[in-house]
């Protein structure tokens, strides 16, 4: 089932969805969003790519095998949790660094919590795409 | 019973694996070092001191890795490490060049560590952990010749029987904890009165006895022990005579101050111990394999030990217990090693063939004679003293006549068996051709039997040594109070015990003289009795049949049936809970709904209608998607944007995923009439029950403590304003980590399922 309209429309949609997924991931701590939602949106982008252009092209766009992405995400989340142990805190305690903080503003916050959320993002996206590719390639 | 041909054949079939071969002496040396390290503690403990040492292990559960060194544990620890060193020395030579001898040495050593941990534990849970470790290591040892189906069966049987007992024991320990509030032995042993008065006393006792009786192979769960003789002889000598099977007896002795002193304790120990002792000694007479005969006499000894723990008021009985414990370990380990040496030197253990070995194997014969005389209970050996004290103790017990009867019968039979095992193979004329011309074993094989049997004579001549070092402190520990141990004397004057001893000898001589006739008679009788061993197999078969039956019923392979079973179970649970709480009328005011809320409700209803009425899968899926979107809209209206977004995204993805799968499925087959009614009833039931529960939840005031906590702390402590996300990634990050692990595993599992299904198709294509 090839359709020129879907294919060309998908090109824009996929790009938009991927950017949007990262936006959802990053804003998640203060506004609706987060790693889980971001991962779902990102997966959706590649699902559209799959439907429009087939798994070959989606795999090429993804570069890495989706199950590896899921495993890497799990590893990143675990490391983010273990990171707290370096400072003598309980596992999975958030560690924060505020770059350029002044009296009034907190500057640019960096945290192990964000790293953890990136791990969640990758696991969700990787697991869903593993499933979708397997289903699609079965035909 | 099993053939008595040498084990060498069973193990020699495979090419020898020489890895670790040069290091098999290491375990023996380490065991000897442990023995030497324990030795200096003797005077301290004998002076009445109790040594304790420990570190916290799992402090949140009150589990400490702590060591308790008193008379009882020191006696056991010395026996375990001392006999262990000799057995491992024996094993290093016995297994030399055989299949995986290095691994064998390792298993044996691991077992010794587990056993030491068990007897030295000062905490019930620590004790339990080591208890299980002895079961596991003994499984590995019994099944060591795993190429042989009989070995495998015996190993599994021993593991399952002792494992069941282990579970019961754990339950018993937990009940003890609920009564006294601590797993520490010091507390448990001091709370005897509280335990005995507790309503949980009977369950505790039954569970603990189940553990002890399975481990110490009491009738009717004894059958695993003779089967366990499939193991190489060093294992039989070590695990199944001197150490592991005594773990149950040790447990009873250890908990004696806490649990003994009731009628239930008295009767159950007397009956189980007595029946085991007599039954086992009759069975021992029947055996033609020397090792099997010894196995049954071990059962007899275990029964006797249990029997004499039955009553704590008699200091003589407990003294007899301690004396017999040490004595039995010494001569029984020696005799097993003797049988191993005979097996090694002749290639057989069949009592009907062996005879006149003394000429070819003089040293073995000497050790066998000393150990055998001790086993028969003749003066001046330790066996005699132990037997005298046992008879004295038996007379003091409340069930004295019964116990004396049990003891007399089993001692006489033991006397006869001692003759069969230790006398007949070595003296007289050869009765048949042995597979290998008899020859004496090397020194490593002989060291153990000689040292142990000579020790039996030395301690018999100097009973005060054993008394001061081991028996008196042990008695104090079992009774939980000091200074009551009775004296061990070689000559105690003419008394009832001596008369009983003489009667034992007379009866034993008679049994020995006629044992060949008796054996045939017993075999004829035994063939007619039901076999517990076969009963065990039937029990396992029944268990497997039950598992297969319920799998057939519950795992039909049709998704529709799984769903029906799952939801029916859920409905039953919910319904039972609802009926049990018996909710009163729920008074709720119908809230004022806006048009958009009515609209959402209509949308959901319409979607549901489509799902139940269509025969096309894709239409049903679209209908479900509509329901999902409706739910997401409800979340939006009531201010939960995060949940709504997630719901919407998941809903879309599910539709995509299922649509991909559906393309490969046939269209829905309409269910038959009756099934459709059942499904409808189930669906309405679940919906109704959940609705009632939701209304009940709304009926009680909302507890906002958690929400308020997160609202207040989210920004100052976790620097985030989106509470949902802050909870996910910070407050409850560990939970989230568990969840994403599940997501990843689910993705990979589904992938594997899909791929394995298409694999055969690919092969066909080629």
HADDOCK unambig.tbl for C-alpha pairs under 7 A between the chains (distance, minus, plus):
assign (segid A and resid 28 and name CA) (segid B and resid 722 and name CA) 6.97 0.50 0.50
assign (segid A and resid 28 and name CA) (segid B and resid 725 and name CA) 6.42 0.50 0.50
assign (segid A and resid 29 and name CA) (segid B and resid 720 and name CA) 5.06 0.50 0.50
assign (segid A and resid 29 and name CA) (segid B and resid 721 and name CA) 6.37 0.50 0.50
assign (segid A and resid 29 and name CA) (segid B and resid 722 and name CA) 5.45 0.50 0.50
assign (segid A and resid 29 and name CA) (segid B and resid 725 and name CA) 5.83 0.50 0.50
assign (segid A and resid 29 and name CA) (segid B and resid 726 and name CA) 6.21 0.50 0.50
assign (segid A and resid 30 and name CA) (segid B and resid 720 and name CA) 5.06 0.50 0.50
assign (segid A and resid 30 and name CA) (segid B and resid 721 and name CA) 4.18 0.50 0.50
assign (segid A and resid 30 and name CA) (segid B and resid 722 and name CA) 4.39 0.50 0.50
assign (segid A and resid 31 and name CA) (segid B and resid 721 and name CA) 6.80 0.50 0.50
assign (segid A and resid 31 and name CA) (segid B and resid 722 and name CA) 5.24 0.50 0.50
assign (segid A and resid 32 and name CA) (segid B and resid 641 and name CA) 6.34 0.50 0.50
assign (segid A and resid 32 and name CA) (segid B and resid 642 and name CA) 5.18 0.50 0.50
assign (segid A and resid 32 and name CA) (segid B and resid 722 and name CA) 6.46 0.50 0.50
assign (segid A and resid 33 and name CA) (segid B and resid 642 and name CA) 6.37 0.50 0.50
assign (segid A and resid 34 and name CA) (segid B and resid 725 and name CA) 6.23 0.50 0.50
assign (segid A and resid 37 and name CA) (segid B and resid 646 and name CA) 5.81 0.50 0.50
assign (segid A and resid 40 and name CA) (segid B and resid 649 and name CA) 6.44 0.50 0.50
assign (segid A and resid 67 and name CA) (segid B and resid 748 and name CA) 6.76 0.50 0.50
assign (segid A and resid 70 and name CA) (segid B and resid 744 and name CA) 5.91 0.50 0.50
assign (segid A and resid 74 and name CA) (segid B and resid 741 and name CA) 6.58 0.50 0.50
assign (segid A and resid 77 and name CA) (segid B and resid 737 and name CA) 6.99 0.50 0.50
assign (segid A and resid 92 and name CA) (segid B and resid 733 and name CA) 6.01 0.50 0.50
assign (segid A and resid 92 and name CA) (segid B and resid 734 and name CA) 6.48 0.50 0.50
assign (segid A and resid 93 and name CA) (segid B and resid 730 and name CA) 6.64 0.50 0.50
assign (segid A and resid 94 and name CA) (segid B and resid 730 and name CA) 6.09 0.50 0.50
assign (segid A and resid 113 and name CA) (segid B and resid 729 and name CA) 6.05 0.50 0.50
assign (segid A and resid 113 and name CA) (segid B and resid 730 and name CA) 6.45 0.50 0.50
assign (segid A and resid 116 and name CA) (segid B and resid 729 and name CA) 6.78 0.50 0.50
assign (segid A and resid 117 and name CA) (segid B and resid 729 and name CA) 6.44 0.50 0.50
assign (segid A and resid 120 and name CA) (segid B and resid 740 and name CA) 6.43 0.50 0.50
assign (segid A and resid 123 and name CA) (segid B and resid 740 and name CA) 6.41 0.50 0.50
assign (segid A and resid 123 and name CA) (segid B and resid 744 and name CA) 6.04 0.50 0.50
assign (segid A and resid 124 and name CA) (segid B and resid 743 and name CA) 6.82 0.50 0.50
assign (segid A and resid 127 and name CA) (segid B and resid 743 and name CA) 6.49 0.50 0.50
assign (segid A and resid 127 and name CA) (segid B and resid 744 and name CA) 5.26 0.50 0.50
assign (segid A and resid 127 and name CA) (segid B and resid 747 and name CA) 4.56 0.50 0.50
assign (segid A and resid 128 and name CA) (segid B and resid 747 and name CA) 6.44 0.50 0.50
assign (segid A and resid 130 and name CA) (segid B and resid 747 and name CA) 6.08 0.50 0.50
assign (segid A and resid 130 and name CA) (segid B and resid 748 and name CA) 6.98 0.50 0.50
assign (segid A and resid 130 and name CA) (segid B and resid 751 and name CA) 6.51 0.50 0.50
assign (segid A and resid 131 and name CA) (segid B and resid 747 and name CA) 5.69 0.50 0.50
assign (segid A and resid 131 and name CA) (segid B and resid 750 and name CA) 6.45 0.50 0.50
assign (segid A and resid 131 and name CA) (segid B and resid 751 and name CA) 5.79 0.50 0.50
assign (segid A and resid 132 and name CA) (segid B and resid 657 and name CA) 6.40 0.50 0.50
assign (segid A and resid 134 and name CA) (segid B and resid 751 and name CA) 5.89 0.50 0.50
assign (segid A and resid 134 and name CA) (segid B and resid 754 and name CA) 6.63 0.50 0.50
assign (segid A and resid 135 and name CA) (segid B and resid 660 and name CA) 6.49 0.50 0.50
assign (segid A and resid 135 and name CA) (segid B and resid 661 and name CA) 6.52 0.50 0.50
assign (segid A and resid 136 and name CA) (segid B and resid 660 and name CA) 6.52 0.50 0.50
